[in-house]
Amino acid sequence: MILEALTKAQIGRIHDASLEILRTVGVRIPHAEMRRRFRAAGAEVDETHEVVLIPERLVHEALASCGKTFTIYGRDRSRTARFGQGTRNYNSTGGQALWLSDNGTERRYASLEDVATAARLADGLPHINIAGAMAEPHEIPTGYRVVEVAAALLAHTTKPLHFFFHNRATTRYVLELFAAIAGSEADAAAYPLAYPFLEPISPLKFPYEGIEVLFETARFSLPVPIGPMAQVGATAPGTLAGTLAQENAEILAGICVTQLVKPGLAVCYGGIPHAFDMRTSQIIFGGPEQSLMAVAMAQMGKHY
């Protein structure tokens, strides 16, 4: 059964609303080189407020040029995750700060040992084809934490990897690990082991470090999933339709970013909007609104 939350006409209305948001409100991009590239591509840039107004033409050019299928590989290249090719992929989470104790009643900070455990667990589960770090090791300084995480994953699983890149400097070291495992930089580019996850900050802002990471990973042509997490009534409008329009605008802007970094770079449309509980001021995971919006965002991604 194919689930649909939007009609064809509603998909068009969300698309049009997103284009209007990008054209009239724009996105904040605190990265001078990226703003320069937007300006050179014909966007209107407000340097004082670091805001870029993106014309419809530029959005359609980015949609046309971006790669729409890609594969990531494990150390064992027979273990893959294929995107845009008619298959489903399942991954364990990229990393959490806290883990539950053995009896499930107390939380503790995660460790590098937990990353190794998570990698071995994912490696042994047949339906998980991307092994996530599942932990942010608290005992390792953030200045080089991601390098240790990547190394631990590589040591304990032969599947493709999922973790969160940190900044451009540490990304260089991670790519060196990838090249060493693959045998060369050319093979690391031909058989990518992971992808950098670009997360716009709702509403309508991009992280400096997230863009910096792309400039580095683009050397190896690593594909880029784009996944904002707009929250209804908090970091997005108070309606589901309004939130979909904003989140879609953020993803379209992200696709423009990737294509201005490197034309042809493959992307994955990854909208994951949520609702917001006004009573507790907490994000709602697994609520009915999230399910409806997830189906709608999947429709938008397939539309593009």
C-alpha positions in Angstrom: 0.0 0.0 0.0 1.3 3.4 -1.0 0.5 6.1 1.7 -0.1 9.7 0.6 -0.8 12.7 2.7 -0.8 15.3 -0.2 -2.6 15.6 -3.4 -0.7 16.6 -6.6 -2.2 20.1 -6.2 -1.1 20.4 -2.6 2.4 19.3 -3.6 2.4 22.2 -6.1 1.1 24.7 -3.5 3.9 23.7 -1.0 6.5 24.0 -3.7 5.2 27.5 -4.7 5.1 28.6 -1.1 8.7 27.4 -0.5 9.9 29.3 -3.6 8.2 32.4 -2.2 9.9 32.0 1.1 13.3 31.7 -0.5 12.7 34.6 -2.8 11.2 37.1 -0.2 12.5 35.9 3.2 15.6 34.1 2.2 18.0 32.1 4.4 20.8 33.2 6.7 24.2 31.9 5.7 27.0 32.9 8.0 29.7 31.8 5.6 31.3 34.5 3.5 32.5 32.3 0.7 29.2 30.6 0.3 27.4 34.1 0.2 29.9 35.1 -2.5 29.0 32.0 -4.6 25.3 32.8 -4.2 25.9 36.3 -5.3 27.9 35.2 -8.3 25.0 32.8 -9.2 22.5 35.7 -9.3 21.1 35.6 -5.7 20.5 38.9 -3.8 22.7 39.0 -0.7 22.4 41.2 2.3 25.9 41.2 3.8 24.9 43.1 6.9 22.4 40.5 8.0 24.1 37.5 6.2 20.8 36.8 4.4 20.5 35.3 0.9 17.4 35.7 -1.2 17.3 32.8 -3.6 15.6 33.2 -7.0 13.4 30.5 -8.5 15.8 30.0 -11.4 18.6 29.1 -9.1 16.5 26.5 -7.3 15.5 24.8 -10.5 19.1 24.9 -11.8 20.3 23.2 -8.5 17.5 20.6 -8.7 18.5 19.8 -12.3 22.2 19.5 -11.6 22.3 17.5 -8.4 22.9 13.8 -8.4 19.8 11.9 -7.4 21.2 8.4 -6.8 24.3 7.2 -4.9 25.7 4.3 -3.1 27.8 4.2 0.1 30.0 1.2 0.8 31.5 -0.6 3.8 35.0 -1.8 4.2 33.5 -5.0 2.7 32.3 -3.4 -0.6 29.6 -6.0 -1.0 27.9 -4.4 2.0 26.2 -1.3 0.6 23.4 1.2 1.0 21.8 2.4 -2.2 19.8 5.6 -2.4 17.4 6.5 -5.1 17.6 3.0 -6.6 14.4 1.5 -5.3 15.7 -0.1 -2.1 15.2 0.8 1.5 18.0 1.5 4.0 18.1 1.2 7.7 20.7 2.7 10.0 21.3 2.9 13.7 21.5 6.5 15.0 24.5 8.7 14.3 25.3 9.5 17.9 23.6 10.3 21.2 25.1 12.1 24.3 23.5 9.8 26.9 22.9 6.1 27.2 20.7 4.2 29.6 22.2 2.0 32.3 21.8 -1.7 32.1 18.6 -1.7 34.1 17.2 1.1 32.0 16.5 3.5 34.8 19.5 5.8 34.8 21.2 7.8 32.1 25.0 8.1 31.7 27.3 9.9 29.3 28.3 7.8 26.3 31.8 6.6 25.8 34.1 5.4 22.9 33.6 1.9 24.1 29.9 2.4 23.4 30.7 3.3 19.8 32.6 0.0 19.4 29.6 -1.8 20.9 27.2 -0.1 18.7 29.3 -0.9 15.6 29.5 -4.6 16.5 25.8 -4.7 17.1 24.9 -3.1 13.8 27.4 -5.3 12.0 25.6 -8.4 13.3 22.0 -7.2 12.6 21.0 -8.3 9.1 18.4 -5.6 8.5 20.7 -2.7 9.5 22.8 -1.8 6.5 24.3 1.4 7.8 26.2 1.2 11.1 25.7 4.3 13.2 28.0 5.4 16.0 25.0 5.6 18.4 27.2 7.5 20.9 29.1 10.8 21.3 32.0 9.7 23.6 32.0 12.2 26.4 35.6 11.4 27.6 37.1 12.6 24.3 37.4 16.3 23.6 35.2 17.7 20.8 38.3 19.0 19.1 39.1 15.5 17.8 36.2 13.3 18.9 34.8 12.6 15.4 38.2 11.2 14.3 38.1 8.7 17.2 34.5 7.8 16.4 35.2 7.2 12.7 38.2 5.1 13.6 36.3 3.0 16.1 33.5 2.4 13.5 36.0 1.4 10.9 37.6 -1.1 13.3 34.4 -2.8 14.4 32.1 -3.0 11.3 32.5 -3.7 7.7 29.2 -1.9 6.8 28.8 1.7 5.6 29.1 4.2 8.4 26.8 6.9 9.9 28.2 9.5 12.3 28.2 13.3 12.6 31.1 15.2 11.0 32.2 18.1 13.2 34.3 20.7 11.4 36.6 21.1 8.4 39.8 20.5 10.3 38.7 17.1 11.7 37.0 16.2 8.4 40.5 16.2 6.8 41.7 13.6 9.2 38.5 11.5 8.7 39.0 11.6 4.9 42.6 10.5 5.5 41.2 7.4 7.3 38.9 6.8 4.4 41.7 7.0 1.9 43.8 4.6 3.9 41.0 2.1 4.2 40.1 2.4 0.5 43.7 2.3 -0.7 43.8 5.7 -2.3 41.9 9.0 -2.5 40.5 8.0 -5.9 39.0 4.8 -4.4 37.7 6.6 -1.4 35.8 8.9 -3.8 34.6 6.0 -5.9 33.5 3.9 -2.9 32.3 6.4 -0.2 32.2 5.0 3.3 29.8 7.6 4.7 28.2 10.9 4.1 28.1 14.4 5.8 24.6 15.2 7.0 23.8 18.8 6.3 21.3 20.1 8.9 19.8 23.5 8.4 18.9 25.2 11.6 15.2 26.1 11.6 14.0 28.6 10.9 15.9 29.2 7.7 19.5 29.3 8.8 22.6 27.2 7.9 25.4 26.3 10.2 28.9 27.7 9.4 30.7 24.4 10.3 28.2 22.4 8.3 29.0 24.3 5.1 32.7 24.1 5.9 32.5 20.4 6.1 31.0 20.2 2.6 33.9 22.1 1.1 36.2 19.4 2.4 34.0 16.3 1.7 33.3 17.6 -1.8 36.9 16.7 -2.6 35.9 13.1 -2.3 32.4 13.8 -3.8 30.7 12.4 -0.7 26.9 12.5 -1.1 24.9 14.9 1.1 21.6 14.1 2.8 19.9 17.3 3.8 17.6 17.1 6.9 16.3 20.1 8.9 14.1 19.3 11.9 11.6 22.1 12.0 9.1 22.0 14.9 5.5 23.0 14.4 4.8 26.1 16.6 8.4 26.5 17.8 10.9 26.9 15.0 8.3 26.8 12.2 4.7 28.0 11.7 1.9 26.7 13.8 0.3 24.6 11.1 1.5 21.4 9.5 1.2 22.9 6.0 3.2 25.9 7.0 5.9 23.8 8.5 6.1 21.6 5.4 6.6 24.7 3.3 9.3 26.1 5.5 11.1 22.7 5.8 10.9 22.2 2.1 12.4 25.7 1.5 15.3 24.8 3.8 16.0 21.6 1.9 15.8 23.4 -1.5 18.2 26.0 -0.2 20.5 23.2 1.0 20.5 21.7 -2.4 21.5 25.0 -3.8 24.4 25.1 -1.3 25.6 21.7 -2.4 25.6 22.6 -6.0 27.4 25.8 -5.4 30.1 23.9 -3.5 30.4 21.3 -6.3 28.0 21.0 -9.3 26.6 17.4 -9.7 27.1 16.5 -6.0 24.6 13.8 -5.1 22.0 14.7 -2.5 19.3 12.9 -0.5 16.1 14.7 0.4 15.7 14.1 4.1 12.9 16.2 5.7 12.2 15.2 9.3 9.8 17.8 10.7 8.3 17.4 14.2 5.6 18.8 16.4 6.4 20.8 19.6 4.6 20.3 22.9 3.7 23.7 24.2 2.9 22.4 27.7 6.3 20.7 28.3 8.4 22.7 25.8 9.7 19.4 24.4 10.0 18.1 20.9 7.5 15.3 20.1 9.1 12.2 18.7 6.8 9.6 17.3 3.6 11.7 17.4 0.9 11.5 14.8 1.8 14.9 13.3 5.3 13.6 12.7 4.0 10.6 10.8 1.7 12.7 8.6 4.5 15.2 7.8 7.0 12.4 7.1 4.7 10.9 4.5 4.2 14.4 3.0 8.0 15.1 2.9 8.6 11.8 1.2 6.1 12.8 -1.4 7.9 16.1 -1.9 11.3 14.4 -2.2 9.9 12.0 -4.8 8.3 14.9 -6.7 11.7 16.5 -7.1 
